[in-house]
Amino acid sequence: MPPAVDSTPVPPRGRRVRETIAQLRQRIMDGEWPVGGRIPTEPQLVETLGVGRNTVREAVRALAHAGVLECRQGSGTYVLSTDELAPVMARRLTDDRMNEVIEVRRAFEVEAARLAARRRTPEDLTALDDALAAREAAWRGGRVAEFVAADAALHTAVVAAAHNAMLAELYASIGTAMRSTLTQAMGDALTPDRHVDHARLVAAVRAGDPELAAREAGAFLEPPPGA
């Protein structure tokens, strides 16, 4: 009897590379390899992913070219971003484009608030309450950087409550730009005239009122007169 022949098709090289890129990207998106952290070595990736060295090398090179990974000679490969859009947005961010960033934020956040009011779960509401409390505590603490991070976390929680994966990914890509506009608006100190109450936004989402939530989300992102 002739020996059995393995008839499992071997995917073309280009397809193997694309699949490997997708696997690497998914692990980054899932937080297995956080931003700033080092990913496993090439031999470890070969063993984990079950592909050849050249395939791993090409996949890593592609993600490095996209700005997601950074290869540091003698140190390893590190995660720079969770997706390809964030580095592009960071490169495009300049002081004279801050109004554009605010307009993009408004487009995302108004629709996210509307969807969140329709789709929020009990877990989402808990996350929103926690984020709002952390934001207020950061404000009382008077530290600009801490407040900016807490404010961004609250808005991200609203977007997460919309339960639209594509919207969440696009919103994440402007994270750096969003924090930069808020840091610029706050200046060197947290003064009372710069405080914006977000409790009404969270309350509108909790009440399940899409239009009120949308109005609250857009109210503090109105462009200045004449803009």
N, CA and C atoms as a LAMMPS dump frame, in Angstrom:
ITEM: TIMESTEP
0
ITEM: NUMBER OF ATOMS
681
ITEM: BOX BOUNDS ff ff ff
-5.0000000000000000e+02 5.0000000000000000e+02
-5.0000000000000000e+02 5.0000000000000000e+02
-5.0000000000000000e+02 5.0000000000000000e+02
ITEM: ATOMS id mol type element x y z
1 1 1 N 0.861 -1.184 0
2 1 2 C 0 0 0
3 1 3 C 0.893 1.229 0
4 2 1 N 0.69 2.152 -0.915
5 2 2 C 1.537 3.346 -0.975
6 2 3 C 1.332 4.192 0.257
7 3 1 N 2.351 4.914 0.684
8 3 2 C 2.24 5.758 1.878
9 3 3 C 1.185 6.844 1.682
10 4 1 N 0.538 7.221 2.788
11 4 2 C -0.477 8.274 2.719
12 4 3 C 0.169 9.599 2.377
13 5 1 N -0.538 10.359 1.606
14 5 2 C -0.025 11.661 1.182
15 5 3 C -0.859 12.751 1.848
16 6 1 N -0.178 13.7 2.47
17 6 2 C -0.872 14.823 3.106
18 6 3 C -1.407 15.751 2.022
19 7 1 N -2.724 15.833 1.914
20 7 2 C -3.326 16.646 0.856
21 7 3 C -3.699 18.038 1.314
22 8 1 N -3.289 18.417 2.555
23 8 2 C -3.619 19.752 3.063
24 8 3 C -2.996 20.81 2.172
25 9 1 N -3.787 21.7 1.6
26 9 2 C -3.219 22.708 0.708
27 9 3 C -2.334 23.689 1.455
28 10 1 N -1.226 24.065 0.874
29 10 2 C -0.332 25.062 1.456
30 10 3 C -0.699 26.419 0.871
31 11 1 N -1.088 27.372 1.698
32 11 2 C -1.516 28.668 1.172
33 11 3 C -0.373 29.389 0.482
34 12 1 N -0.669 30.143 -0.548
35 12 2 C 0.382 30.916 -1.228
36 12 3 C 1.094 31.824 -0.235
37 13 1 N 2.326 32.172 -0.568
38 13 2 C 3.146 32.959 0.352
39 13 3 C 2.483 34.288 0.711
40 14 1 N 1.928 34.964 -0.285
41 14 2 C 1.298 36.253 -0.011
42 14 3 C 0.152 36.123 0.98
43 15 1 N -0.607 35.047 0.857
44 15 2 C -1.724 34.84 1.769
45 15 3 C -1.22 34.535 3.173
46 16 1 N -0.154 33.759 3.282
47 16 2 C 0.411 33.454 4.6
48 16 3 C 0.866 34.727 5.3
49 17 1 N 1.487 35.623 4.546
50 17 2 C 1.944 36.883 5.132
51 17 3 C 0.757 37.702 5.611
52 18 1 N -0.294 37.781 4.791
53 18 2 C -1.485 38.55 5.182
54 18 3 C -2.128 37.964 6.44
55 19 1 N -2.203 36.651 6.504
56 19 2 C -2.792 36.009 7.681
57 19 3 C -1.936 36.254 8.923
58 20 1 N -0.629 36.252 8.74
59 20 2 C 0.272 36.5 9.867
60 20 3 C 0.156 37.937 10.342
61 21 1 N 0.052 38.879 9.413
62 21 2 C -0.155 40.278 9.776
63 21 3 C -1.436 40.411 10.586
64 22 1 N -2.496 39.727 10.135
65 22 2 C -3.782 39.799 10.841
66 22 3 C -3.661 39.238 12.253
67 23 1 N -2.912 38.147 12.422
68 23 2 C -2.735 37.558 13.748
69 23 3 C -1.942 38.484 14.661
70 24 1 N -0.889 39.078 14.138
71 24 2 C -0.088 40.009 14.94
72 24 3 C -0.927 41.22 15.349
73 25 1 N -1.671 41.756 14.384
74 25 2 C -2.5 42.923 14.669
75 25 3 C -3.553 42.601 15.731
76 26 1 N -4.138 41.415 15.661
77 26 2 C -5.171 41.045 16.62
78 26 3 C -4.613 40.96 18.032
79 27 1 N -3.417 40.415 18.175
80 27 2 C -2.808 40.318 19.497
81 27 3 C -2.506 41.697 20.073
82 28 1 N -2.151 42.618 19.192
83 28 2 C -1.911 43.989 19.637
84 28 3 C -3.221 44.642 20.054
85 29 1 N -4.265 44.476 19.226
86 29 2 C -5.569 45.067 19.533
87 29 3 C -6.15 44.493 20.823
88 30 1 N -5.889 43.224 21.085
89 30 2 C -6.412 42.577 22.291
90 30 3 C -5.639 42.958 23.548
91 31 1 N -4.543 43.683 23.375
92 31 2 C -3.754 44.107 24.527
93 31 3 C -2.75 43.09 25.008
94 32 1 N -2.595 42 24.271
95 32 2 C -1.61 40.991 24.669
96 32 3 C -0.207 41.576 24.615
97 33 1 N 0.016 42.43 23.613
98 33 2 C 1.28 43.175 23.49
99 33 3 C 0.926 44.656 23.552
100 34 1 N 1.037 45.29 24.714
101 34 2 C 0.601 46.685 24.876
102 34 3 C 1.532 47.676 24.179
103 35 1 N 0.991 48.858 23.927
104 35 2 C 1.784 49.934 23.34
105 35 3 C 2.963 50.234 24.246
106 36 1 N 4.15 50.3 23.658
107 36 2 C 5.371 50.541 24.419
108 36 3 C 6.089 49.266 24.815
109 37 1 N 5.39 48.141 24.716
110 37 2 C 5.981 46.86 25.1
111 37 3 C 6.67 46.176 23.933
112 38 1 N 7.49 45.188 24.262
113 38 2 C 8.225 44.439 23.241
114 38 3 C 7.47 43.173 22.883
115 39 1 N 7.376 42.869 21.596
116 39 2 C 6.713 41.647 21.169
117 39 3 C 7.706 40.488 21.252
118 40 1 N 7.248 39.232 21.185
119 40 2 C 8.164 38.093 21.254
120 40 3 C 9.209 38.125 20.141
121 41 1 N 10.273 37.394 20.35
122 41 2 C 11.347 37.34 19.354
123 41 3 C 10.881 36.601 18.107
124 42 1 N 11.636 36.728 17.051
125 42 2 C 11.283 36.059 15.796
126 42 3 C 11.134 34.545 15.962
127 43 1 N 12.099 33.843 16.615
128 43 2 C 11.921 32.391 16.81
129 43 3 C 10.66 32.061 17.602
130 44 1 N 10.333 32.885 18.588
131 44 2 C 9.125 32.639 19.379
132 44 3 C 7.873 32.828 18.531
133 45 1 N 7.871 33.819 17.665
134 45 2 C 6.712 34.044 16.792
135 45 3 C 6.569 32.905 15.786
136 46 1 N 7.677 32.43 15.289
137 46 2 C 7.646 31.291 14.359
138 46 3 C 6.971 30.096 15.02
139 47 1 N 7.363 29.821 16.25
140 47 2 C 6.797 28.672 16.972
141 47 3 C 5.329 28.902 17.321
142 48 1 N 4.992 30.108 17.77
143 48 2 C 3.621 30.405 18.195
144 48 3 C 2.647 30.432 17.025
145 49 1 N 3.061 31.031 15.919
146 49 2 C 2.165 31.219 14.785
147 49 3 C 2.212 30.081 13.783
148 50 1 N 3.242 29.238 13.877
149 50 2 C 3.336 28.092 12.986
150 50 3 C 3.641 28.448 11.541
151 51 1 N 4.432 29.495 11.347
152 51 2 C 4.831 29.897 10.001
153 51 3 C 6.347 30.022 9.953
154 52 1 N 6.878 30.224 8.761
155 52 2 C 8.312 30.312 8.595
156 52 3 C 8.897 31.654 9
157 53 1 N 10.211 31.674 9.132
158 53 2 C 10.904 32.906 9.524
159 53 3 C 10.664 34.041 8.533
160 54 1 N 10.733 33.727 7.234
161 54 2 C 10.555 34.772 6.233
162 54 3 C 9.161 35.378 6.292
163 55 1 N 8.163 34.545 6.576
164 55 2 C 6.793 35.038 6.68
165 55 3 C 6.666 35.992 7.863
166 56 1 N 7.227 35.584 9.009
167 56 2 C 7.204 36.449 10.194
168 56 3 C 7.937 37.752 9.91
169 57 1 N 9.073 37.632 9.27
170 57 2 C 9.895 38.814 8.983
171 57 3 C 9.134 39.813 8.11
172 58 1 N 8.468 39.292 7.067
173 58 2 C 7.719 40.172 6.166
174 58 3 C 6.523 40.799 6.864
175 59 1 N 5.845 40.043 7.717
176 59 2 C 4.684 40.573 8.437
177 59 3 C 5.108 41.675 9.401
178 60 1 N 6.19 41.443 10.119
179 60 2 C 6.694 42.45 11.063
180 60 3 C 7.149 43.692 10.304
181 61 1 N 7.811 43.48 9.173
182 61 2 C 8.279 44.61 8.362
183 61 3 C 7.096 45.455 7.872
184 62 1 N 6.021 44.787 7.466
185 62 2 C 4.841 45.503 6.973
186 62 3 C 4.21 46.347 8.083
187 63 1 N 4.113 45.785 9.293
188 63 2 C 3.522 46.529 10.409
189 63 3 C 4.447 47.654 10.877
190 64 1 N 5.754 47.456 10.735
191 64 2 C 6.7 48.526 11.074
192 64 3 C 6.571 49.672 10.072
193 65 1 N 6.407 49.323 8.808
194 65 2 C 6.238 50.347 7.77
195 65 3 C 4.954 51.139 8.006
196 66 1 N 3.92 50.467 8.531
197 66 2 C 2.634 51.122 8.8
198 66 3 C 2.667 51.957 10.069
199 67 1 N 3.744 51.843 10.86
200 67 2 C 3.842 52.624 12.082
201 67 3 C 3.275 51.95 13.309
202 68 1 N 2.907 50.669 13.188
203 68 2 C 2.367 49.936 14.323
204 68 3 C 3.493 49.366 15.181
205 69 1 N 4.546 48.893 14.542
206 69 2 C 5.702 48.329 15.237
207 69 3 C 6.955 49.148 14.945
208 70 1 N 7.954 49.003 15.818
209 70 2 C 9.253 49.639 15.605
210 70 3 C 10.339 48.629 15.931
211 71 1 N 11.216 48.391 14.968
212 71 2 C 12.324 47.455 15.163
213 71 3 C 13.545 48.246 15.639
214 72 1 N 14.035 47.908 16.84
215 72 2 C 15.176 48.603 17.425
216 72 3 C 16.372 47.667 17.427
217 73 1 N 17.399 48.078 16.721
218 73 2 C 18.581 47.251 16.57
219 73 3 C 19.172 46.854 17.918
220 74 1 N 19.331 45.547 18.11
221 74 2 C 19.934 45.033 19.326
222 74 3 C 19.011 44.998 20.525
223 75 1 N 17.76 45.441 20.37
224 75 2 C 16.833 45.48 21.495
225 75 3 C 15.583 44.651 21.26
226 76 1 N 15.066 44.681 20.044
227 76 2 C 13.859 43.925 19.739
228 76 3 C 12.854 44.763 18.977
229 77 1 N 11.638 44.269 18.881
230 77 2 C 10.569 44.963 18.167
231 77 3 C 9.5 45.39 19.162
232 78 1 N 9.109 46.654 19.092
233 78 2 C 8.192 47.233 20.074
234 78 3 C 6.907 47.716 19.409
235 79 1 N 5.831 47.754 20.196
236 79 2 C 4.538 48.225 19.711
237 79 3 C 4.488 49.747 19.849
238 80 1 N 4.248 50.425 18.73
239 80 2 C 4.128 51.881 18.741
240 80 3 C 2.674 52.329 18.804
241 81 1 N 1.783 51.532 18.218
242 81 2 C 0.385 51.928 18.137
243 81 3 C -0.48 50.687 17.984
244 82 1 N -1.77 50.825 18.272
245 82 2 C -2.68 49.695 18.127
246 82 3 C -3.209 49.56 16.711
247 83 1 N -3.018 50.556 15.873
248 83 2 C -3.506 50.461 14.501
249 83 3 C -2.695 51.378 13.599
250 84 1 N -2.931 51.248 12.296
251 84 2 C -2.17 51.998 11.316
252 84 3 C -2.568 53.463 11.216
253 85 1 N -3.794 53.79 11.617
254 85 2 C -4.265 55.161 11.461
255 85 3 C -3.649 56.136 12.457
256 86 1 N -3.392 55.665 13.682
257 86 2 C -2.908 56.569 14.717
258 86 3 C -1.603 57.271 14.337
259 87 1 N -0.586 56.547 13.826
260 87 2 C 0.639 57.25 13.442
261 87 3 C 0.41 58.267 12.335
262 88 1 N -0.494 57.941 11.394
263 88 2 C -0.795 58.874 10.32
264 88 3 C -1.408 60.147 10.888
265 89 1 N -2.375 59.98 11.805
266 89 2 C -3.011 61.132 12.412
267 89 3 C -2.011 61.959 13.211
268 90 1 N -1.116 61.289 13.922
269 90 2 C -0.116 62.011 14.714
270 90 3 C 0.797 62.848 13.819
271 91 1 N 1.155 62.302 12.652
272 91 2 C 2.018 63.046 11.738
273 91 3 C 1.289 64.251 11.146
274 92 1 N -0.018 64.154 10.993
275 92 2 C -0.792 65.23 10.385
276 92 3 C -1.172 66.315 11.388
277 93 1 N -0.984 66.047 12.675
278 93 2 C -1.404 66.992 13.703
279 93 3 C -0.432 68.154 13.813
280 94 1 N -0.92 69.336 13.542
281 94 2 C -0.138 70.555 13.718
282 94 3 C -1.048 71.587 14.365
283 95 1 N -0.463 72.613 14.93
284 95 2 C -1.243 73.623 15.645
285 95 3 C -2.313 74.268 14.766
286 96 1 N -2.025 74.443 13.473
287 96 2 C -2.995 75.127 12.618
288 96 3 C -4.111 74.205 12.146
289 97 1 N -4.118 72.961 12.632
290 97 2 C -5.193 72.034 12.239
291 97 3 C -6.039 71.626 13.437
292 98 1 N -5.896 72.314 14.55
293 98 2 C -6.64 71.952 15.748
294 98 3 C -8.149 72.049 15.53
295 99 1 N -8.589 73.044 14.77
296 99 2 C -10.022 73.16 14.507
297 99 3 C -10.543 71.947 13.745
298 100 1 N -9.72 71.4 12.856
299 100 2 C -10.127 70.206 12.119
300 100 3 C -10.262 69.018 13.061
301 101 1 N -9.352 68.919 14.018
302 101 2 C -9.435 67.833 14.993
303 101 3 C -10.737 67.92 15.78
304 102 1 N -11.099 69.139 16.202
305 102 2 C -12.332 69.327 16.958
306 102 3 C -13.541 68.949 16.116
307 103 1 N -13.523 69.301 14.831
308 103 2 C -14.637 68.95 13.953
309 103 3 C -14.774 67.439 13.798
310 104 1 N -13.636 66.756 13.68
311 104 2 C -13.676 65.292 13.564
312 104 3 C -14.166 64.677 14.864
313 105 1 N -13.687 65.196 15.991
314 105 2 C -14.163 64.709 17.293
315 105 3 C -15.675 64.85 17.388
316 106 1 N -16.179 66.009 16.977
317 106 2 C -17.616 66.256 17.079
318 106 3 C -18.383 65.23 16.239
319 107 1 N -17.907 64.972 15.029
320 107 2 C -18.586 64.009 14.161
321 107 3 C -18.647 62.636 14.821
322 108 1 N -17.538 62.2 15.405
323 108 2 C -17.485 60.889 16.05
324 108 3 C -18.298 60.856 17.344
325 109 1 N -18.08 61.857 18.198
326 109 2 C -18.64 61.794 19.548
327 109 3 C -20.144 62.018 19.587
328 110 1 N -20.654 62.85 18.698
329 110 2 C -22.104 63.07 18.668
330 110 3 C -22.821 61.781 18.262
331 111 1 N -22.337 61.136 17.215
332 111 2 C -22.977 59.887 16.786
333 111 3 C -22.761 58.787 17.808
334 112 1 N -21.596 58.738 18.422
335 112 2 C -21.331 57.721 19.445
336 112 3 C -22.299 57.88 20.613
337 113 1 N -22.537 59.12 21.045
338 113 2 C -23.457 59.358 22.159
339 113 3 C -24.874 58.931 21.789
340 114 1 N -25.264 59.218 20.553
341 114 2 C -26.604 58.834 20.096
342 114 3 C -26.758 57.308 20.127
343 115 1 N -25.757 56.606 19.619
344 115 2 C -25.811 55.143 19.612
345 115 3 C -25.718 54.571 21.027
346 116 1 N -24.883 55.193 21.858
347 116 2 C -24.718 54.704 23.229
348 116 3 C -26.032 54.761 23.998
349 117 1 N -26.816 55.815 23.77
350 117 2 C -28.104 55.944 24.466
351 117 3 C -29.055 54.816 24.07
352 118 1 N -28.876 54.284 22.873
353 118 2 C -29.744 53.203 22.405
354 118 3 C -29.231 51.825 22.815
355 119 1 N -27.915 51.692 22.95
356 119 2 C -27.329 50.356 23.059
357 119 3 C -26.632 50.071 24.391
358 120 1 N -26.539 51.062 25.282
359 120 2 C -25.756 50.879 26.507
360 120 3 C -26.287 49.702 27.321
361 121 1 N -25.335 49.005 27.934
362 121 2 C -25.635 47.878 28.8
363 121 3 C -25.398 48.298 30.249
364 122 1 N -25.838 47.505 31.219
365 122 2 C -25.524 47.824 32.621
366 122 3 C -24.026 47.963 32.856
367 123 1 N -23.228 47.125 32.17
368 123 2 C -21.772 47.215 32.327
369 123 3 C -21.244 48.534 31.771
370 124 1 N -21.823 48.977 30.657
371 124 2 C -21.415 50.261 30.071
372 124 3 C -21.71 51.408 31.036
373 125 1 N -22.88 51.371 31.665
374 125 2 C -23.256 52.441 32.584
375 125 3 C -22.334 52.478 33.797
376 126 1 N -21.939 51.32 34.265
377 126 2 C -20.985 51.272 35.374
378 126 3 C -19.649 51.882 34.956
379 127 1 N -19.207 51.533 33.74
380 127 2 C -17.943 52.077 33.23
381 127 3 C -18.031 53.595 33.08
382 128 1 N -19.172 54.094 32.617
383 128 2 C -19.352 55.533 32.464
384 128 3 C -19.342 56.243 33.816
385 129 1 N -20.03 55.662 34.8
386 129 2 C -20.031 56.253 36.144
387 129 3 C -18.624 56.313 36.719
388 130 1 N -17.878 55.23 36.555
389 130 2 C -16.506 55.182 37.073
390 130 3 C -15.623 56.214 36.37
391 131 1 N -15.788 56.317 35.047
392 131 2 C -14.964 57.26 34.272
393 131 3 C -15.31 58.702 34.643
394 132 1 N -16.596 58.975 34.841
395 132 2 C -17.007 60.333 35.228
396 132 3 C -16.446 60.689 36.604
397 133 1 N -16.511 59.739 37.545
398 133 2 C -15.982 59.992 38.89
399 133 3 C -14.475 60.236 38.841
400 134 1 N -13.77 59.458 38.015
401 134 2 C -12.318 59.623 37.891
402 134 3 C -11.982 60.975 37.268
403 135 1 N -12.8 61.409 36.304
404 135 2 C -12.59 62.706 35.663
405 135 3 C -12.752 63.841 36.673
406 136 1 N -13.805 63.769 37.49
407 136 2 C -14.036 64.816 38.479
408 136 3 C -12.945 64.829 39.544
409 137 1 N -12.498 63.644 39.94
410 137 2 C -11.42 63.558 40.931
411 137 3 C -10.129 64.157 40.367
412 138 1 N -9.864 63.899 39.092
413 138 2 C -8.663 64.449 38.454
414 138 3 C -8.746 65.973 38.394
415 139 1 N -9.956 66.48 38.125
416 139 2 C -10.124 67.942 38.091
417 139 3 C -9.834 68.548 39.463
418 140 1 N -10.394 67.927 40.48
419 140 2 C -10.171 68.455 41.838
420 140 3 C -8.706 68.371 42.23
421 141 1 N -8.002 67.383 41.695
422 141 2 C -6.581 67.239 41.998
423 141 3 C -5.735 68.333 41.369
424 142 1 N -6.257 68.967 40.316
425 142 2 C -5.57 70.112 39.722
426 142 3 C -4.414 69.79 38.81
427 143 1 N -4.246 68.522 38.435
428 143 2 C -3.125 68.155 37.568
429 143 3 C -3.627 68.006 36.134
430 144 1 N -3.096 68.837 35.234
431 144 2 C -3.583 68.894 33.857
432 144 3 C -3.456 67.554 33.148
433 145 1 N -2.282 66.933 33.206
434 145 2 C -2.066 65.681 32.481
435 145 3 C -3.012 64.588 32.958
436 146 1 N -3.226 64.511 34.268
437 146 2 C -4.121 63.503 34.824
438 146 3 C -5.561 63.759 34.381
439 147 1 N -5.959 65.025 34.351
440 147 2 C -7.322 65.355 33.928
441 147 3 C -7.524 65.04 32.451
442 148 1 N -6.553 65.378 31.622
443 148 2 C -6.661 65.107 30.187
444 148 3 C -6.847 63.612 29.938
445 149 1 N -6.06 62.791 30.633
446 149 2 C -6.182 61.337 30.477
447 149 3 C -7.546 60.844 30.938
448 150 1 N -8.052 61.395 32.047
449 150 2 C -9.35 60.975 32.579
450 150 3 C -10.488 61.423 31.667
451 151 1 N -10.375 62.602 31.102
452 151 2 C -11.392 63.096 30.18
453 151 3 C -11.441 62.218 28.935
454 152 1 N -10.271 61.889 28.399
455 152 2 C -10.204 61.013 27.221
456 152 3 C -10.809 59.653 27.526
457 153 1 N -10.571 59.148 28.728
458 153 2 C -11.111 57.848 29.119
459 153 3 C -12.639 57.871 29.163
460 154 1 N -13.211 58.983 29.619
461 154 2 C -14.671 59.088 29.667
462 154 3 C -15.252 59.081 28.256
463 155 1 N -14.671 59.862 27.374
464 155 2 C -15.18 59.906 26.002
465 155 3 C -15.011 58.549 25.31
466 156 1 N -13.921 57.878 25.612
467 156 2 C -13.706 56.54 25.048
468 156 3 C -14.755 55.568 25.566
469 157 1 N -15.159 55.729 26.824
470 157 2 C -16.194 54.868 27.4
471 157 3 C -17.539 55.095 26.717
472 158 1 N -17.832 56.343 26.349
473 158 2 C -19.068 56.628 25.609
474 158 3 C -19.025 55.942 24.244
475 159 1 N -17.883 56.051 23.565
476 159 2 C -17.741 55.403 22.256
477 159 3 C -17.878 53.885 22.395
478 160 1 N -17.289 53.329 23.437
479 160 2 C -17.393 51.876 23.652
480 160 3 C -18.845 51.46 23.856
481 161 1 N -19.63 52.308 24.524
482 161 2 C -21.042 52 24.791
483 161 3 C -21.879 52.037 23.522
484 162 1 N -21.342 52.606 22.438
485 162 2 C -22.056 52.628 21.161
486 162 3 C -22.052 51.257 20.498
487 163 1 N -21.107 50.4 20.888
488 163 2 C -21.011 49.036 20.363
489 163 3 C -20.941 49.013 18.835
490 164 1 N -20.021 49.83 18.321
491 164 2 C -19.717 49.851 16.891
492 164 3 C -18.207 49.747 16.777
493 165 1 N -17.714 48.576 16.404
494 165 2 C -16.272 48.311 16.409
495 165 3 C -15.511 49.241 15.473
496 166 1 N -16.077 49.524 14.308
497 166 2 C -15.375 50.393 13.36
498 166 3 C -15.275 51.811 13.905
499 167 1 N -16.365 52.288 14.5
500 167 2 C -16.339 53.624 15.103
501 167 3 C -15.294 53.687 16.21
502 168 1 N -15.216 52.642 17.024
503 168 2 C -14.248 52.607 18.124
504 168 3 C -12.819 52.651 17.596
505 169 1 N -12.548 51.926 16.52
506 169 2 C -11.199 51.907 15.957
507 169 3 C -10.839 53.267 15.364
508 170 1 N -11.768 53.863 14.64
509 170 2 C -11.506 55.181 14.061
510 170 3 C -11.29 56.226 15.15
511 171 1 N -12.095 56.142 16.196
512 171 2 C -11.96 57.101 17.298
513 171 3 C -10.605 56.935 17.985
514 172 1 N -10.179 55.686 18.161
515 172 2 C -8.878 55.445 18.797
516 172 3 C -7.743 56.067 17.996
517 173 1 N -7.926 56.159 16.676
518 173 2 C -6.855 56.691 15.831
519 173 3 C -6.622 58.182 16.043
520 174 1 N -7.61 58.891 16.614
521 174 2 C -7.404 60.326 16.853
522 174 3 C -7.127 60.597 18.333
523 175 1 N -6.812 59.548 19.088
524 175 2 C -6.583 59.709 20.522
525 175 3 C -5.512 60.732 20.851
526 176 1 N -4.38 60.654 20.164
527 176 2 C -3.294 61.605 20.43
528 176 3 C -3.719 63.023 20.103
529 177 1 N -4.398 63.177 18.96
530 177 2 C -4.859 64.5 18.553
531 177 3 C -5.883 65.043 19.545
532 178 1 N -6.776 64.179 20.009
533 178 2 C -7.8 64.602 20.958
534 178 3 C -7.169 65.109 22.247
535 179 1 N -6.207 64.371 22.777
536 179 2 C -5.559 64.79 24.022
537 179 3 C -4.768 66.075 23.826
538 180 1 N -4.207 66.242 22.632
539 180 2 C -3.433 67.457 22.361
540 180 3 C -4.328 68.682 22.347
541 181 1 N -5.52 68.563 21.727
542 181 2 C -6.427 69.715 21.696
543 181 3 C -6.885 70.077 23.098
544 182 1 N -7.156 69.072 23.937
545 182 2 C -7.607 69.359 25.296
546 182 3 C -6.481 69.959 26.128
547 183 1 N -5.268 69.434 25.981
548 183 2 C -4.125 69.981 26.709
549 183 3 C -3.913 71.442 26.339
550 184 1 N -4.055 71.728 25.046
551 184 2 C -3.899 73.106 24.583
552 184 3 C -4.989 73.997 25.165
553 185 1 N -6.221 73.482 25.229
554 185 2 C -7.336 74.273 25.753
555 185 3 C -7.186 74.53 27.25
556 186 1 N -6.638 73.558 27.976
557 186 2 C -6.501 73.698 29.433
558 186 3 C -5.384 74.659 29.82
559 187 1 N -4.34 74.71 29.01
560 187 2 C -3.205 75.552 29.366
561 187 3 C -2.394 74.935 30.496
562 188 1 N -1.794 75.778 31.316
563 188 2 C -0.913 75.305 32.382
564 188 3 C -1.646 74.959 33.673
565 189 1 N -2.923 75.366 33.784
566 189 2 C -3.645 75.142 35.036
567 189 3 C -5.122 74.887 34.758
568 190 1 N -5.761 74.166 35.672
569 190 2 C -7.197 73.887 35.578
570 190 3 C -7.947 74.999 36.308
571 191 1 N -8.482 75.915 35.533
572 191 2 C -9.2 77.046 36.128
573 191 3 C -10.708 76.836 35.985
574 192 1 N -11.513 77.384 36.902
575 192 2 C -12.966 77.152 36.901
576 192 3 C -13.646 77.467 35.576
577 193 1 N -13.17 78.474 34.864
578 193 2 C -13.821 78.853 33.608
579 193 3 C -13.635 77.814 32.511
580 194 1 N -12.711 76.87 32.711
581 194 2 C -12.467 75.846 31.688
582 194 3 C -13.165 74.519 32.004
583 195 1 N -13.832 74.447 33.133
584 195 2 C -14.489 73.191 33.506
585 195 3 C -15.772 72.996 32.703
586 196 1 N -15.935 71.812 32.148
587 196 2 C -17.142 71.439 31.405
588 196 3 C -17.76 70.229 32.088
589 197 1 N -18.997 70.364 32.527
590 197 2 C -19.681 69.287 33.232
591 197 3 C -20.157 68.227 32.235
592 198 1 N -19.735 66.987 32.454
593 198 2 C -20.153 65.89 31.573
594 198 3 C -21.203 64.993 32.236
595 199 1 N -21.674 65.385 33.411
596 199 2 C -22.663 64.566 34.104
597 199 3 C -23.956 64.465 33.293
598 200 1 N -24.327 65.554 32.603
599 200 2 C -25.565 65.539 31.81
600 200 3 C -25.449 64.592 30.622
601 201 1 N -24.262 64.489 30.06
602 201 2 C -24.042 63.556 28.955
603 201 3 C -24.247 62.116 29.427
604 202 1 N -23.635 61.783 30.553
605 202 2 C -23.787 60.428 31.099
606 202 3 C -25.245 60.169 31.472
607 203 1 N -25.917 61.165 32.019
608 203 2 C -27.319 61.006 32.403
609 203 3 C -28.206 60.764 31.187
610 204 1 N -27.914 61.443 30.071
611 204 2 C -28.701 61.26 28.854
612 204 3 C -28.514 59.862 28.282
613 205 1 N -27.284 59.363 28.345
614 205 2 C -27.036 57.994 27.888
615 205 3 C -27.786 57.014 28.78
616 206 1 N -27.721 57.241 30.077
617 206 2 C -28.422 56.369 31.027
618 206 3 C -29.935 56.389 30.788
619 207 1 N -30.484 57.57 30.473
620 207 2 C -31.927 57.71 30.259
621 207 3 C -32.381 57.109 28.936
622 208 1 N -31.441 56.744 28.075
623 208 2 C -31.803 56.179 26.789
624 208 3 C -32.401 57.192 25.839
625 209 1 N -31.944 58.449 25.936
626 209 2 C -32.452 59.531 25.094
627 209 3 C -31.396 59.892 24.042
628 210 1 N -31.477 59.303 22.84
629 210 2 C -30.433 59.508 21.83
630 210 3 C -30.216 60.961 21.436
631 211 1 N -31.296 61.707 21.236
632 211 2 C -31.14 63.089 20.772
633 211 3 C -30.559 63.994 21.852
634 212 1 N -30.979 63.791 23.088
635 212 2 C -30.411 64.576 24.18
636 212 3 C -28.936 64.228 24.356
637 213 1 N -28.611 62.957 24.275
638 213 2 C -27.207 62.543 24.407
639 213 3 C -26.363 63.17 23.302
640 214 1 N -26.891 63.199 22.083
641 214 2 C -26.164 63.796 20.964
642 214 3 C -25.944 65.291 21.19
643 215 1 N -26.985 65.977 21.682
644 215 2 C -26.846 67.421 21.944
645 215 3 C -25.816 67.683 23.026
646 216 1 N -25.84 66.884 24.08
647 216 2 C -24.873 67.07 25.164
648 216 3 C -23.452 66.801 24.679
649 217 1 N -23.283 65.795 23.832
650 217 2 C -21.951 65.453 23.343
651 217 3 C -21.401 66.546 22.441
652 218 1 N -22.274 67.205 21.701
653 218 2 C -21.811 68.223 20.761
654 218 3 C -21.713 69.618 21.336
655 219 1 N -22.347 69.845 22.479
656 219 2 C -22.44 71.189 23.036
657 219 3 C -21.085 71.811 23.337
658 220 1 N -20.161 71.001 23.852
659 220 2 C -18.86 71.561 24.236
660 220 3 C -17.838 71.493 23.108
661 221 1 N -18.276 71.034 21.943
662 221 2 C -17.37 70.972 20.786
663 221 3 C -17.841 71.885 19.648
664 222 1 N -18.694 72.853 19.993
665 222 2 C -19.152 73.813 18.99
666 222 3 C -17.967 74.655 18.527
667 223 1 N -17.845 74.886 17.211
668 223 2 C -16.754 75.74 16.733
669 223 3 C -16.955 77.178 17.172
670 224 1 N -15.888 77.917 17.376
671 224 2 C -16.018 79.317 17.77
672 224 3 C -16.666 80.142 16.663
673 225 1 N -17.326 81.244 16.994
674 225 2 C -17.975 82.092 15.984
675 225 3 C -16.997 82.514 14.893
676 226 1 N -17.437 82.368 13.643
677 226 2 C -16.593 82.765 12.521
678 226 3 C -15.637 81.707 12.053
679 227 1 N -15.611 80.536 12.754
680 227 2 C -14.668 79.482 12.355
681 227 3 C -15.176 78.765 11.119
